[in-house]
Amino acid sequence: MPGDETRPGAAPVPGEPEGSVPFETPDIYGAYPRLSDGQLARLAQRGRRRAVDVGEVLIREGERCETFYVVLSGALAILEDYGTPGERLLRVHGPGRFIGELGLLNGQVAFYTAVVRDPGEILALSMDQLRDLVTRDSDLGDVVLRACLGRRALLVGQGAGFRIIGSRYSPDTRRMREFAARNRLPHRWIDLETDQEAEALLRRFGVGPEQTPLVIWRDTTLLRNPSNAELARLIGLPPLPSGNGHRDLLIVGSGPAGLAAAVNAASEGLGTTVVEALASGGQAGTSSRIENLLGFPSGISGAELTERAVLQAEKFGARISIPAEAARLERRDGHYAVGFTDGSEITARTLVLATGARYRRLHVPGIEPLECASVHYSATVYEAQQCRTDPVAVVGGGNSAGQAVLFLAGYAPQVYLLVRGPSLDEHMSRYLIDQIERHPRVRVLLQTEITEAHGDKVLEAVTVVDHRAGTHRRLAVRALFVFTGADPHTEWLSGALALDARGFVLTGADAQACSVPELWQSQGRDCLTLETTLPGVFAAGDVRSGSVKRVASAVGDGAMSIHFVHRYLGHTVEPGDTDTAPQTRPKESAWLA
């Protein structure tokens, strides 16, 4: 890990260009590029040069950073828990490198402290100056973006950031860990049952095990069982907008469909707000690798795809608020009002519903008490790290199950894939089937279902039935990953618009058939392709009845929905308006517009 490479006394890195400093962290991950002389010259035209001395703090952990720093001479140290007994050196940067990671671009607080290690000179640019420059210099913008994405991944892998102390059997611990993992927030989980550090930390803060889970950050901030919203505010995730002004467009859900809609809407000048209950990316955000998405021949993880899409939407001025769980929808004075579980409300002229679907829970005897500890409905690195020594099982026959199997096989010694059907061909892509069949640690059990889960506090085994032979057997597995069908996030829409028998949103001709004829006659048109039984409310992605459950299809739905938003707004005139143009505003960027 990078922390090992910055230890004092390490030899200079062979092959580093002249101007690097001893003990500098090598760029073996591609996250610490050295800017070229030309790039430095272009930055110097906008920035301010100034001398720095040993010990000067440029970025402080837990505070927002609104300045982009480039090292011209000397060296900077990146530290975690600066000034505390747990202070840890993460990396060292010398001349030609810049400071910052993903939080710099999206307004989060810093997860580290940047301190001058060797005296020298730095170049400082405001974020506005940086945005203006990279708008004109796409090569420099690409360098900054790739580095910031890579650095966030390294911070997550290092366990930097805040600490969650709690029991693996606690539902609230699981909730917080899921929220942090899905939002790619650097953190470390300290298991109350197995980690010796837990007892020492509890004594230091004077709290007992019964008061966990806790969130501790910088040895100065302690939150007792915080809600997801409290944790989000601590890190700097944007809350719901204050006030209740009318917006052009509200997008509910930020999976691939919602993010595609946000990019297209905001880039075309629509005032766009996106709300998300848990984390951007939806189900796609939990995929270890998506290999059949156009434009990514070597594949891309769901997390990286999500991060890039979020930055792209924010680049054009879309505002994304997390967590914000929609609870009701009603039409009011020619607009639509969406109420949230915290009592707040947003109104907009148009809506795009992109709430996706969640994997259906598995209902077998013995499984419910284990769902907090060893039964999972996603497969991320956090779950996989607990499976290094024991076999695991995956339930499902679709692409999500196939991706999870291959990902987990990189950690667990044995992965069983339990499929109810007679083959994988019906629901899984060929490229995944081929890899699964070749993998030495994967065993596929067809026409097989779980009938019971066994274990006290953690899963110890599952009983399965082979429908071909009519026999039962017991598999010794310590974790179960479930990807069996999907239920839409539409409970809050019941009674507000038409749903199909499974709860998915009806659109287009199907929606018009469920409406009274006078509704569309009053509009002077037919229901648009992605429009629901509420004119101006559209559905995109997995939540839409009849949609193709693939990332590429969801992206297409999201982009196409904005075409229909424009068509709707072209037919709609607000009282007092003299034209039918959508309300537009200057395109403001969160970082690169």
N, C-alpha and C positions, 0 to 999 in steps of 0.2 A: 504494500500500500504506500501512497505517497508519504505518509508520516514517517515511514522507515527510511526513506531516501533523504530526508532533511536532517538526520541526526548529526550533531556536532562531531567533527572529526572525520566525516566521510570524505573520500577523495573527490577532486573535481571530476565532473562527468566527462568521459572521453567523447570527443566529437562535438562538444558544445562550441558554438562560435565564439570568437574573441569578444570580450565585453561581458561575458557571463561571470558570476561570482562564485567563489567556493561554496559548497553546500547547497547550491541552488537545486531545487527540485527539477529533475529532468522531465522533458515533455514526452514521456513514453505513452501517454494516453491521448495525446492530441488535444488536451484541454488547456495547455499553457503555451500557446504560440508566441514566438518572438516577432514583433512587427518589423517590417522592412524599413529601410531608410526612407523610401518614398512615402510609406504610410505615416511614419513619424513626422515627416515634414508637413504633410497635409493636416495632421492633428495639431502641429505646432502653430499653424496659421490661425487656428481658432482658440487654442487653449492658452493658459497662463503658466509660465515657468516660475518655479520658486524652489529655494533651497530647503532642505529638511535635515533635521538632526536626529541622532540616536534617541529612541524612546518616544518620538512624536507619534500620536495615534491619528491615523487618517480615517479609518472606519471602525466603529465601535459595535460590538455584538449587541443585538437587540434594538438598534436604532436604524432608522431609514437612512440610506445613503443616496444623496442626490448629486454626487460628483463622480466623474470618471477619471481615474488616476492612471498615468503611464509613468513607468520608471525610466528616467533618462540616465541616471548614474546612482551608484549606491545599491542598496538592497532593502526589500521589505519582507517582514515575517508575517505569516498568516497564522493566527493563534486561536485556539478554542479555550473558553473559560479564562480569559486573560485576567491576571491579577488575583486568581483564586488558587487554593491548594491543588486543584485539578487542572491547572493550565497545561495545555498540550500544543506543541508545535505541529502544524499541519503541512506547511510548505514554505519555501523561500523563493522570492522572485527577484531577478536582477534586471539590468538595463534592457530595454526593448519590450518588456512584458507589461501587461495592464492588469488592474485589480478589479474584480467584480465577478459575480455569478448570476444565476437566473433572477434572484431577488432584486438585483440592480435594475433589471429591465421591467419587471412587473410590479414594482412598488412594495415588495415585502421588506421586512426588516432584515438586517445582516445576521448571518449565522456564524460569524467569525469576527475577529478584530485584526485590523491591518496596522502593524507597528513598524516604524523605521528601524531597521537592524544595523545598516551601515549608512553613514551620512552621505548625502548626495543631492540630486536634483530631480524633481518630478514635474510632470505636466498635468495640469488640472483643467478639465472641461466640465461645464454644467451639462446636465442631461439634455437640455434644449440645444446646446451647441453640438453635442454628439448626434442627436436626432437629425439636425439639419445637415451635418456632414455626411452621415451614412445614407441619407436620402439621395445624395448626389454621388456616393461612392459605394456601389453595391458590393464590391470586393471586400472592402473594409467591414461593411455590415455583416457579410457572411462570416468573416473571421471572428467578429465579436459574438455573433449568435452561436456558432458552433462551440466556441470556447465556454460560453456561459452555460449551455446545455450540458456539456461534458463535466463542468465543475459541479453542477448540481448533482449529477449522478454520482460523482466521487464523494461529495459530502454525505449523500444518503448512504453510500456503501461504507463510509468510515464511522457511521454512527455519531456524527457531529450533531449539534443543535440541542434541542431540549430533551429531557429524559421523562419517560413514562414509567412510573413505579406501580406495579399492580400484579394481581394474581392472574395466571393464565386461565383460571376458572371463572373470572369475573366478567359478566356481560359488558360492564362499563369500560373495563380495560380493553376488551376486544373492540368496542365501539371507537375508542380513542385511537387505538393502533390502526384500525381500518381507515379512519378519517385521515390520519397522518400519512399512511402509506399511499392511499389513493390520490392524495394531493401532493405527493412527492415532497413532503416536508422533512428535512433532515431531523432525525431523532434517534433515540436509542431506548429500547424497552429493557427494563430491569425486572426480571421475574421474581416476585415476592417469595416463591417457593424454592428456587434453586440458586439465585444469585446472591453471593455473600455481600455484595456491595449494598444490597437493599437494606439490610439491618443497620449498617453504618449510616446511611443517608437518613433513615427514619429517626435514629437517635439524634443526629445533628440538627434536624428540624423539629424535634420534639413532638412527633406524631406517632400514633400506633398503627399496627397493620390494619385494624378495623376502619381506619380513616382513609385507606387507599381505595381507588387509584389516585395517584398524585401526578402532577406535572411540575417538574423542577427545571428552571432555566437560569443559568449564570450564577447559581448559588444565591440568588437574590430574589427570585420570583417563584412562589409556590402557589399552585392552584389545586384545590381539593375537588376531585371529580368534576372538572369543568365540562360544560356542554360543548358541543362541536362549535357553536357560535363563539363562545368565550375563547376557545383555542384558536379559532380563525382570527379573532381580533388581536390576540397576543402576537401572532405571526405577521399580521398586516394584510391578510386577505380582505378585499374590499367588501364592506357591508352593503345592504340595500341602499339605494339613493335616498337622501333625505327629501322631504317634501313630496308632493303628489302631482307634479306637473304632467301633462299629457305627453306621451312619447309616440313616435311614429310606430315603433315595433317593440314588442316584448317577446322574447324567445324563452320558453320554459323548457329547460333541459340543455345540457351542454355536452352531449355525446357527439359523434361525427356529424349527425344531421344538424344539431343545434349550432355547432361551431361553423359548419359550412354556411348555414344561413346567416350567421353573424358576420362572417368575412364578406359575403356578398352584399348584405344589406349595408353594413357600415362603409364599405368601399364605394358604394353608390350614393352616399350622403344621407342615408336614413338614420335618424336618432335611434340607436339600438341599445337595448338593455337585455342582458342574458342572466337568468337566475338558475341556480342549480342546488339541489337538496343536499348532495353529498360531495361529489368531486367531478371535475370535468373529465370527459373521456367515455363515460358510460361503460358498458360491458367491454367495448373495444379497448378502453384504457387499462384493463386488467390483462390483456393478451400479451404473452411474453414475446411473440414474434408474429407479425402479419406478413405473409409472403406473396399473397395474390392481389396486392393493391397496386394499381397502375402507377408506374414511376419509381418504384422501390424494388429493383431487381434482386437485391440482396436481403430484402425484408426490412421491417422496422418494428420496433416494439410499440405496443399500444401507448405506453407512457410517453415515449419520445414523440410519437405522432400527435398526442394530445398537447404536449408542451409547445410544439411548433404551431399547432392550430390556434392555441390560446394567444400566443404572441402575435400571430398574424391577425387575429380578430382585434386585439388591443391596438395593434399598429394602426388600424383604420379608425379607431375611436370607439369601438364597442366596449361597453362596461359589463364586466362579468362579476356577479355577486355570489359568494359561497359562504356558508350554507343558507339557503332560502327555500323552504319547502312550501310549495303551493298547496292551498287548502280549499279554495273555492273560486268559481268563475261566474261572473254575471255581467249582463249588458246594462249600460247605464249612460244615458244621454249621448247615444251615438258612439260611445267608446266601450271598451271592455275593461272591467276591473278584476284584478286577480288579488285575492287575499292570501296571506301567508300564516303559518302556524304561530308566528310570534305576534300576530295582531296587526302587522303592517299591511300596506296595500299599494299596488302600482296600477295605474290606468294607462291604456295605450289605444291607438286607433286600430292596430292590427295585432294579431298574435300568431306565433308559430309554436305549435305543441310538438316538442321533440324529447319527451320524457323517457323514451325507450321502453325497455322491458327488463325484468329481473329474472334470474334463474329460479325455477320453481323449486320450492323446498321439498326435500325427500321425507316422506312420512312412513317410517317403519318403526317397529318397537325398539326402544332403547336409544334412539338417535337424538331426541330433543335435549336431554341433559348434556350432551357432548358437543352441541353446536357452538359453544363459546370457545372450546379448547382445541378440538381436533376434527371437526366437521366444517368444511369451508365451501363457500360458493364463489370463490375466485382463487386464482393461483398466482400470487406475486412472490417476489423474492423473500418477503417476510415470512410467509408460510413455508416456502421451500427450505429456508435455512433451518427449520426445525425437523427436516426429514432426511438428514444426512446419513443416519444409521439404520433406519427402519423402513420396511416396505410400506407403500401407500397404494390406495385404490382411487381410480377416477371413474365416475359414472356418467355416461353420455355417449352419443354416437355422432355428434356434429363437429364442426370445425373448432369450436371453443374447447371441447373435450380433447380433440386431437392436439391442439396447440398446448394445452395444459400438460398432457401426457409427455410430450417431447421436452417441455421445459422442466418438469419434475424429474425426468429421467437423468438430467444433469446433476441432480442432487441425491436422490434416493437410490438405494441399491437395487430395488425392484419396484416396478409400477404395473399394477393390474388395470387394464381398461375393461370395464364391465359394460356390455352393450346388450340392450334388450332385443334388438333385431338380429336377423340371420347373417348380416354382413355390414361392413362399414361403408359400402358404396352408395347407399341410399341418401345419406345426409352429409358425408364428409368428402372434401376435395381430394382428388387423386394424389396431389403432391404430399399431403399429410399422410395418407394411407401408405404410400411407398416408404416414407421415413419411419413410420411406426412399425411396419413389417420388418424392416432391416435392423431396428434398434435392439441390441442384445439384452437390455434391461427392461424391455416392455413385453408384457404378455397380454394378449387379447383374449377375452372370454366372451364369446358370442352367445346370444339367446340366454343371457344370464342376468338375474336380478338379485338385489339385496333383499333379504327377508327380515334381518334383525341385526342390530348393532350391539356390541358387547363392550363393557368397560364401566368403571366406576366414575372417576373424574376425567379420564382420558380414554380414547378409543384403544381397545386391545385387539379386537377382531371383528369381522363381519361374517354372518352366515349368508350364503348365496345359494340360489337354486338354478340348476342347469335344466332348462325346459326341454332340451332335446332328450336327455337321459332321464329326466324326472328325479334327479338326485340332488341332495343337499350337501354342502361342504362348508368348512370354516376356513376363512383366510385370515392369517395373522397380519394385520395391517395397523399402523399407529396413526394414520390420518386418512381422511376421506374427502375427496373433492367432487362436488356435484354440479353437473352441467346438463340438466334434464329439462328441456323445454323452457319456455319463458312466459311470464305473466306481465301484462302491460301495467305501467304506472298511471292508471286512470281512475282510481277509486274516487278522487276528488272531483272528477268530471261527471260522475253519474248524475243524471237528471238535468245537466246543463247542455249536453249535446248527444247525438246518437252514437251508440257503441254497438259493435257486433256481439254475437253470443259469447265470445271469449273475452270481451272487454276492450278490444282494439277499436280505434276511432274510425268511423266510416267517413269516406271522402268521395268527392266527385259524383258520378252518377248514382252510386249507392246512397250517398248522403241526400241527394235531391229526391230520390225515391221515398226516403223516410220523412220528407218535409211536406208541409202543406203547400199546395200549388201557389197560393198567394204570396208566399215568402219570396220565391224567385221571380215571380211576375213583378213584384214591387221593385226588384233590383234591375229589371229590364234585361236580364241575361240568365243563362244557366249557371249552375254551380260549377266552379272551376275545378280542375283535376284534383288538386290537393286540398280543396276547401271542405270544411265540415258543414254541419247543418246550421252553423252560425256564420253568416256572411262576414268575411274578413278574418276568420279564424281558420288557420291551416294546420295540417298535421304532416310531419315528415319523419322518415326513418322507421324504426321498429315499432313505434306506437301506432302506426297507420295500418289499418286493416288491409291485408293483401300485399303488404310490402315484402320485398326480398330481404331476408335477414343477413345482409352482408355489409361490410364497412363501405365499400365503393357505392353500393346502392343508397345507403343512408346519406353519404356525401352528395350524391346526385339529387336526392330528394330535398335536402336542405338548400342547395343552390337553386333548384327549380322553384321552391316555395317563394323565393324572393321575387322571381318573375311574376308570380301570381299576386304577391303583395302589391307590386307596382300596378298591376291591372286593376286590382280592387281599389286602390287609392285614386286611380284615374277616373273611377266611376263615382267616387264619394266626395262630396263637397261639405265642408263644415259650415255651420251657420256663420254668415258674414264673409266667407271666402268668396273671392271673385274668380278664382281659377281652381283647377283640379290637381295641381302639382303637389306631390308629397311635401311635407314640412322637412326642409333640409337645413343643415347647419354646417359651419366650416368643419372640415375634416381634421379633428384633433387626434394626435397620436399618443398612445401610452409610451411609445419609445421610438419607433422608426418611421412614422408617417412623414 
